[in-house]
């Protein structure tokens, strides 16, 4: 008898499944899911954002998203709260990204003329470097582009060009040495 009980689905799980199915048919039943999970989601949010108003906003967004997308929820044996936590994590991440973008725009708006000049100098140096790469022999150009633009490994480049890794390293060394000489860079 004890063995059979281990395989029984807990009453809470059956009840949760019933609530989810009822809410899918009639959104008014979603209120019960909301009541069952509000404190969990709020606790999850406040632990991550550490701001009461932000946690409240995240919690509200989580339940709004859950209600809108409830028909897409598929029961896979994990608690409904796990789905809500995933929605909360995504909401928190999205908010952090938006805040970072807004802060980046603010920083750019508050930039000084000196910052602007420095950025222009950097852009000009990169443009000059790209022009110099175009003047390299074709094999060296390919290696530099694959290594530093496409961020491929020496092995990947060797396979792509049908050359040995040693040959690729030599092409890279010659290309970088040529660029250093043209830029007038010593020891580095």
N, C-alpha and C positions, 0 to 999 in steps of 0.2 A: 504493500500500500504506500509506503514512504517513497518508493521509486516512482510511482505514478504521480504523486503530488509534485515532484520536481519539474515535471513536464507541463503542469497546468499553468495557464497564463494568469498572472496576478489579477485580482479583481480591479485594481486601479488601472491597469493597462486596458482591460476590456472596457471599463467605463470611459477612459480617455478616447479609445477608438470610436465608441458610440457617440461621444460628444463631437468629435471631428466630423464624422459622417453626417450627423444632424446639422452641424454648422455649414457643411458643404451644401446641403439641401436648403437650409434656411439660415441666413446670416444672423438672425436674432439669437440663435443658439451659441454664437461665438462669444457672447458675454460670459458664459460659463467657463470657457477656455481662458478668457481674459482674466477672470477672477482667480482661477487656479494657478495662473502663471505670472501674474503681474509682479509680485514681490520677487520672484526669482530673476526675472528679466531686469527689473530695476536694480537689484543688488549686483547683478553682472555688470550693468552699465556704470553704476556709481564706482565700482571697484576699478574700472578702467579709465574713466574720464575725470574722476575726482572733482566734479563740479555738479552741484545739485540740479541746477537749471538745465545743463547740458545732458545729464543723465535722464531727466524727465523728458526732454525732447527726443533723445534716442529711444527711450521706452515707447513713447507715443508713435514714433516712426516704425518701430518694430511691429507693433500690433496693427498699425494701418497696413503695412506691407503684408503681414500674415493674413489679414482679412481679405485683401485684394487678391492674394495668390493662394488662398486656401485650397482651391480646386486642384492646384498643381501638387499639393502635398501628397506624398505616397507613404503609406505606413510600411516601415521596414524593420519594425521591432524596437526602434529606439524611441525614447520619450519625445513627445511633442515639444517639450522644453528644449531639447537639443537643436531642433530646427529653429526655434526662436533665438537661441544663443548664436547660431550661425548667422542669422539675419542681423542680430545686434552687432556681432563682430564686423560684418560687412559695412553696416551703417557707421560704426565708429571709425573704421578705416577710411571710408569715403569722406567723412567730415574732416578727418585729419589731413587728407590730401587737399581738400578745398581750402582749409585754413592755411596750409603751406603755400598753395598757389597765391592766395590773397596776400599773404605776408611777403611773398616774392615780388608781387606787383607793387606793394607799398614800398619795399626797399628800393625798387627801381625808380619809383616816382620821387623818392627822397634822395636819389643819387646826386652827387655834386658834379660840377664840370670836370673836376679832376678824375672822378670815377669814369665818366664818359670818355675822356681822353685815353685813359688806361685801357678801357674796353676796345676803343678804336685801334689802339696800338697793337693789342693782342690779335684782333681780327686781321690787321694788315700783316703781322708776322706769320699768321697761319696761311694767309693767301700767298705770301712770298714762298713759304715752305711747299705749298701745293704746286706752285709754278716750278720750283726747283725739282720736285719729284718727277714732273713731266719731262724734265730734261735728262733724267737718268736713262741708262740703257733699259730696253723693254723688260728683260728678265728681272732687273733690280726693281723696276716700277711695280711689277706684279707682286714680288715678294713684300715690298713695303706696304702696298695696299692690302694684301691678304693678311699680313701680320698686324698692322696697326689700325686699319679701318675695319676690316672684317673680324679682327681679333682671333685669328686662327693660330693654332699651335704650329711649331716647326714641322711636326709629323704630318699634320693635315696639309700644310703647304707642299711638302715634299710629295705627298700622294697626289695632290691636285696638279702639280707641275710635272710629275713623272721623274723626279730627281731624288737624289739621296738627301738625307737630313743634313749631312755635312756640306753638300753643295748649297743648300738653302741657307744655312748659317753663314757661309762664305759670301753669298749674294747679299744677304742682309747686312753683314759687316761692311762690305764695300759700299753699299748704298748709304748707310749711315755715316761712314767716313767721308764720303763725297759730299753729303749734305752738311756735315760739320765744317768741312774745309770751305765750302761756299758761304756758309754763315759766319765763318771766322771764329768758330767755337773751339777752344782749346781744352783738352782733357775732360771731355764729358759729353 
